[in-house]
Amino acid sequence: MPEILNHILMPIEKNSKIIISKIVMIGIEVEIAAGMTIIVIIVKKKLNRGKNGLQNS
């Protein structure tokens, strides 16, 4: 009986590990994308402030 259970559970365990790793990878990609977007926004704001500062002086 345990042998049959092993045959059933092993593929499920492998598949769940693959699915989890894919979810983790997607999560990391999303975090990187979000981080890049935030950096771009900050840089743009700083550049805009620099332009405004030059215009004012």
Backbone atoms as SQL, in Angstrom:
CREATE TABLE atoms (id INTEGER PRIMARY KEY, chain TEXT, resi INTEGER, resn TEXT, atom TEXT, x REAL, y REAL, z REAL);
INSERT INTO atoms VALUES
  (1, 'A', 1, 'MET', 'N', 0.820, -1.214, 0.000),
  (2, 'A', 1, 'MET', 'CA', 0.000, 0.000, 0.000),
  (3, 'A', 1, 'MET', 'C', 0.862, 1.276, 0.000),
  (4, 'A', 2, 'PRO', 'N', 1.857, 1.391, 0.858),
  (5, 'A', 2, 'PRO', 'CA', 2.687, 2.605, 0.829),
  (6, 'A', 2, 'PRO', 'C', 3.354, 2.810, -0.531),
  (7, 'A', 3, 'GLU', 'N', 3.728, 1.731, -1.218),
  (8, 'A', 3, 'GLU', 'CA', 4.364, 1.849, -2.536),
  (9, 'A', 3, 'GLU', 'C', 3.448, 2.586, -3.504),
  (10, 'A', 4, 'ILE', 'N', 2.178, 2.197, -3.517),
  (11, 'A', 4, 'ILE', 'CA', 1.205, 2.832, -4.419),
  (12, 'A', 4, 'ILE', 'C', 1.081, 4.320, -4.066),
  (13, 'A', 5, 'LEU', 'N', 1.024, 4.607, -2.773),
  (14, 'A', 5, 'LEU', 'CA', 0.917, 6.006, -2.341),
  (15, 'A', 5, 'LEU', 'C', 2.128, 6.799, -2.810),
  (16, 'A', 6, 'ASN', 'N', 3.318, 6.212, -2.701),
  (17, 'A', 6, 'ASN', 'CA', 4.533, 6.883, -3.159),
  (18, 'A', 6, 'ASN', 'C', 4.443, 7.213, -4.640),
  (19, 'A', 7, 'HIS', 'N', 3.946, 6.253, -5.431),
  (20, 'A', 7, 'HIS', 'CA', 3.838, 6.474, -6.876),
  (21, 'A', 7, 'HIS', 'C', 2.863, 7.608, -7.179),
  (22, 'A', 8, 'ILE', 'N', 1.828, 7.751, -6.352),
  (23, 'A', 8, 'ILE', 'CA', 0.838, 8.809, -6.572),
  (24, 'A', 8, 'ILE', 'C', 1.377, 10.155, -6.071),
  (25, 'A', 9, 'LEU', 'N', 1.995, 10.137, -4.904),
  (26, 'A', 9, 'LEU', 'CA', 2.394, 11.392, -4.260),
  (27, 'A', 9, 'LEU', 'C', 3.649, 12.005, -4.879),
  (28, 'A', 10, 'MET', 'N', 4.586, 11.185, -5.324),
  (29, 'A', 10, 'MET', 'CA', 5.848, 11.718, -5.855),
  (30, 'A', 10, 'MET', 'C', 5.631, 12.701, -7.004),
  (31, 'A', 11, 'PRO', 'N', 4.849, 12.321, -8.043),
  (32, 'A', 11, 'PRO', 'CA', 4.640, 13.281, -9.142),
  (33, 'A', 11, 'PRO', 'C', 3.947, 14.560, -8.678),
  (34, 'A', 12, 'ILE', 'N', 3.006, 14.430, -7.751),
  (35, 'A', 12, 'ILE', 'CA', 2.294, 15.612, -7.232),
  (36, 'A', 12, 'ILE', 'C', 3.298, 16.535, -6.539),
  (37, 'A', 13, 'GLU', 'N', 4.178, 15.951, -5.730),
  (38, 'A', 13, 'GLU', 'CA', 5.173, 16.744, -5.012),
  (39, 'A', 13, 'GLU', 'C', 6.094, 17.463, -5.996),
  (40, 'A', 14, 'LYS', 'N', 6.555, 16.733, -7.023),
  (41, 'A', 14, 'LYS', 'CA', 7.434, 17.347, -8.030),
  (42, 'A', 14, 'LYS', 'C', 6.716, 18.483, -8.732),
  (43, 'A', 15, 'ASN', 'N', 5.458, 18.249, -9.127),
  (44, 'A', 15, 'ASN', 'CA', 4.692, 19.282, -9.834),
  (45, 'A', 15, 'ASN', 'C', 4.484, 20.503, -8.951),
  (46, 'A', 16, 'SER', 'N', 4.165, 20.275, -7.676),
  (47, 'A', 16, 'SER', 'CA', 3.917, 21.408, -6.786),
  (48, 'A', 16, 'SER', 'C', 5.193, 22.224, -6.597),
  (49, 'A', 17, 'LYS', 'N', 6.356, 21.541, -6.546),
  (50, 'A', 17, 'LYS', 'CA', 7.628, 22.262, -6.424),
  (51, 'A', 17, 'LYS', 'C', 7.869, 23.115, -7.661),
  (52, 'A', 18, 'ILE', 'N', 7.557, 22.566, -8.855),
  (53, 'A', 18, 'ILE', 'CA', 7.739, 23.323, -10.097),
  (54, 'A', 18, 'ILE', 'C', 6.808, 24.533, -10.095),
  (55, 'A', 19, 'ILE', 'N', 5.553, 24.320, -9.698),
  (56, 'A', 19, 'ILE', 'CA', 4.565, 25.411, -9.684),
  (57, 'A', 19, 'ILE', 'C', 5.008, 26.495, -8.704),
  (58, 'A', 20, 'ILE', 'N', 5.447, 26.074, -7.509),
  (59, 'A', 20, 'ILE', 'CA', 5.879, 27.041, -6.494),
  (60, 'A', 20, 'ILE', 'C', 7.073, 27.845, -7.007),
  (61, 'A', 21, 'SER', 'N', 8.041, 27.155, -7.629),
  (62, 'A', 21, 'SER', 'CA', 9.224, 27.866, -8.132),
  (63, 'A', 21, 'SER', 'C', 8.828, 28.846, -9.232),
  (64, 'A', 22, 'LYS', 'N', 7.835, 28.469, -10.065),
  (65, 'A', 22, 'LYS', 'CA', 7.368, 29.391, -11.108),
  (66, 'A', 22, 'LYS', 'C', 6.717, 30.609, -10.477),
  (67, 'A', 23, 'ILE', 'N', 5.896, 30.389, -9.448),
  (68, 'A', 23, 'ILE', 'CA', 5.233, 31.507, -8.762),
  (69, 'A', 23, 'ILE', 'C', 6.281, 32.429, -8.145),
  (70, 'A', 24, 'VAL', 'N', 7.302, 31.829, -7.527),
  (71, 'A', 24, 'VAL', 'CA', 8.374, 32.621, -6.907),
  (72, 'A', 24, 'VAL', 'C', 9.085, 33.451, -7.971),
  (73, 'A', 25, 'MET', 'N', 9.390, 32.814, -9.124),
  (74, 'A', 25, 'MET', 'CA', 10.085, 33.526, -10.200),
  (75, 'A', 25, 'MET', 'C', 9.241, 34.703, -10.696),
  (76, 'A', 26, 'ILE', 'N', 7.931, 34.463, -10.886),
  (77, 'A', 26, 'ILE', 'CA', 7.040, 35.533, -11.340),
  (78, 'A', 26, 'ILE', 'C', 7.029, 36.653, -10.299),
  (79, 'A', 27, 'GLY', 'N', 6.952, 36.270, -9.017),
  (80, 'A', 27, 'GLY', 'CA', 6.953, 37.265, -7.949),
  (81, 'A', 27, 'GLY', 'C', 8.213, 38.108, -7.967),
  (82, 'A', 28, 'ILE', 'N', 9.364, 37.459, -8.173),
  (83, 'A', 28, 'ILE', 'CA', 10.637, 38.187, -8.226),
  (84, 'A', 28, 'ILE', 'C', 10.633, 39.134, -9.420),
  (85, 'A', 29, 'GLU', 'N', 10.159, 38.643, -10.585),
  (86, 'A', 29, 'GLU', 'CA', 10.113, 39.495, -11.780),
  (87, 'A', 29, 'GLU', 'C', 9.232, 40.710, -11.541),
  (88, 'A', 30, 'VAL', 'N', 8.080, 40.491, -10.886),
  (89, 'A', 30, 'VAL', 'CA', 7.161, 41.599, -10.610),
  (90, 'A', 30, 'VAL', 'C', 7.823, 42.600, -9.671),
  (91, 'A', 31, 'GLU', 'N', 8.511, 42.097, -8.650),
  (92, 'A', 31, 'GLU', 'CA', 9.181, 42.992, -7.699),
  (93, 'A', 31, 'GLU', 'C', 10.264, 43.806, -8.388),
  (94, 'A', 32, 'ILE', 'N', 11.038, 43.151, -9.273),
  (95, 'A', 32, 'ILE', 'CA', 12.097, 43.853, -10.008),
  (96, 'A', 32, 'ILE', 'C', 11.467, 44.932, -10.887),
  (97, 'A', 33, 'ALA', 'N', 10.393, 44.572, -11.593),
  (98, 'A', 33, 'ALA', 'CA', 9.711, 45.533, -12.473),
  (99, 'A', 33, 'ALA', 'C', 9.202, 46.711, -11.657),
  (100, 'A', 34, 'ALA', 'N', 8.591, 46.437, -10.509),
  (101, 'A', 34, 'ALA', 'CA', 8.067, 47.500, -9.651),
  (102, 'A', 34, 'ALA', 'C', 9.213, 48.381, -9.161),
  (103, 'A', 35, 'GLY', 'N', 10.303, 47.750, -8.737),
  (104, 'A', 35, 'GLY', 'CA', 11.470, 48.501, -8.268),
  (105, 'A', 35, 'GLY', 'C', 12.023, 49.400, -9.360),
  (106, 'A', 36, 'MET', 'N', 12.115, 48.858, -10.590),
  (107, 'A', 36, 'MET', 'CA', 12.625, 49.647, -11.710),
  (108, 'A', 36, 'MET', 'C', 11.710, 50.833, -11.979),
  (109, 'A', 37, 'THR', 'N', 10.391, 50.597, -11.931),
  (110, 'A', 37, 'THR', 'CA', 9.431, 51.669, -12.188),
  (111, 'A', 37, 'THR', 'C', 9.595, 52.778, -11.150),
  (112, 'A', 38, 'ILE', 'N', 9.736, 52.388, -9.887),
  (113, 'A', 38, 'ILE', 'CA', 9.891, 53.379, -8.809),
  (114, 'A', 38, 'ILE', 'C', 11.175, 54.181, -9.028),
  (115, 'A', 39, 'ILE', 'N', 12.261, 53.483, -9.398),
  (116, 'A', 39, 'ILE', 'CA', 13.539, 54.167, -9.636),
  (117, 'A', 39, 'ILE', 'C', 13.379, 55.166, -10.781),
  (118, 'A', 40, 'VAL', 'N', 12.722, 54.728, -11.864),
  (119, 'A', 40, 'VAL', 'CA', 12.510, 55.613, -13.020),
  (120, 'A', 40, 'VAL', 'C', 11.721, 56.849, -12.604),
  (121, 'A', 41, 'ILE', 'N', 10.659, 56.651, -11.808),
  (122, 'A', 41, 'ILE', 'CA', 9.828, 57.780, -11.359),
  (123, 'A', 41, 'ILE', 'C', 10.667, 58.751, -10.528),
  (124, 'A', 42, 'ILE', 'N', 11.474, 58.207, -9.612),
  (125, 'A', 42, 'ILE', 'CA', 12.309, 59.061, -8.754),
  (126, 'A', 42, 'ILE', 'C', 13.297, 59.847, -9.603),
  (127, 'A', 43, 'VAL', 'N', 13.944, 59.155, -10.539),
  (128, 'A', 43, 'VAL', 'CA', 14.936, 59.822, -11.399),
  (129, 'A', 43, 'VAL', 'C', 14.272, 60.921, -12.213),
  (130, 'A', 44, 'LYS', 'N', 13.091, 60.633, -12.770),
  (131, 'A', 44, 'LYS', 'CA', 12.380, 61.637, -13.571),
  (132, 'A', 44, 'LYS', 'C', 12.035, 62.849, -12.716),
  (133, 'A', 45, 'LYS', 'N', 11.575, 62.618, -11.483),
  (134, 'A', 45, 'LYS', 'CA', 11.230, 63.729, -10.595),
  (135, 'A', 45, 'LYS', 'C', 12.464, 64.581, -10.317),
  (136, 'A', 46, 'LYS', 'N', 13.605, 63.898, -10.060),
  (137, 'A', 46, 'LYS', 'CA', 14.833, 64.640, -9.767),
  (138, 'A', 46, 'LYS', 'C', 15.273, 65.439, -10.993),
  (139, 'A', 47, 'LEU', 'N', 15.146, 64.833, -12.179),
  (140, 'A', 47, 'LEU', 'CA', 15.527, 65.542, -13.405),
  (141, 'A', 47, 'LEU', 'C', 14.622, 66.752, -13.611),
  (142, 'A', 48, 'ASN', 'N', 13.320, 66.580, -13.347),
  (143, 'A', 48, 'ASN', 'CA', 12.381, 67.688, -13.503),
  (144, 'A', 48, 'ASN', 'C', 12.717, 68.815, -12.539),
  (145, 'A', 49, 'ARG', 'N', 13.062, 68.461, -11.298),
  (146, 'A', 49, 'ARG', 'CA', 13.444, 69.478, -10.304),
  (147, 'A', 49, 'ARG', 'C', 14.690, 70.216, -10.783),
  (148, 'A', 50, 'GLY', 'N', 15.639, 69.438, -11.352),
  (149, 'A', 50, 'GLY', 'CA', 16.870, 70.058, -11.860),
  (150, 'A', 50, 'GLY', 'C', 16.557, 71.053, -12.964),
  (151, 'A', 51, 'LYS', 'N', 15.671, 70.672, -13.883),
  (152, 'A', 51, 'LYS', 'CA', 15.283, 71.578, -14.977),
  (153, 'A', 51, 'LYS', 'C', 14.611, 72.821, -14.409),
  (154, 'A', 52, 'ASN', 'N', 13.689, 72.641, -13.457),
  (155, 'A', 52, 'ASN', 'CA', 12.991, 73.763, -12.862),
  (156, 'A', 52, 'ASN', 'C', 13.975, 74.688, -12.156),
  (157, 'A', 53, 'GLY', 'N', 14.947, 74.096, -11.465),
  (158, 'A', 53, 'GLY', 'CA', 15.945, 74.889, -10.764),
  (159, 'A', 53, 'GLY', 'C', 16.743, 75.736, -11.731),
  (160, 'A', 54, 'LEU', 'N', 17.096, 75.165, -12.878),
  (161, 'A', 54, 'LEU', 'CA', 17.858, 75.908, -13.882),
  (162, 'A', 54, 'LEU', 'C', 17.020, 77.045, -14.459),
  (163, 'A', 55, 'GLN', 'N', 15.731, 76.790, -14.697),
  (164, 'A', 55, 'GLN', 'CA', 14.855, 77.815, -15.269),
  (165, 'A', 55, 'GLN', 'C', 14.670, 78.972, -14.289),
  (166, 'A', 56, 'ASN', 'N', 14.576, 78.664, -13.006),
  (167, 'A', 56, 'ASN', 'CA', 14.319, 79.691, -12.006),
  (168, 'A', 56, 'ASN', 'C', 15.525, 80.606, -11.808),
  (169, 'A', 57, 'SER', 'N', 16.727, 80.069, -11.959),
  (170, 'A', 57, 'SER', 'CA', 17.920, 80.855, -11.630),
  (171, 'A', 57, 'SER', 'C', 18.304, 81.837, -12.718);
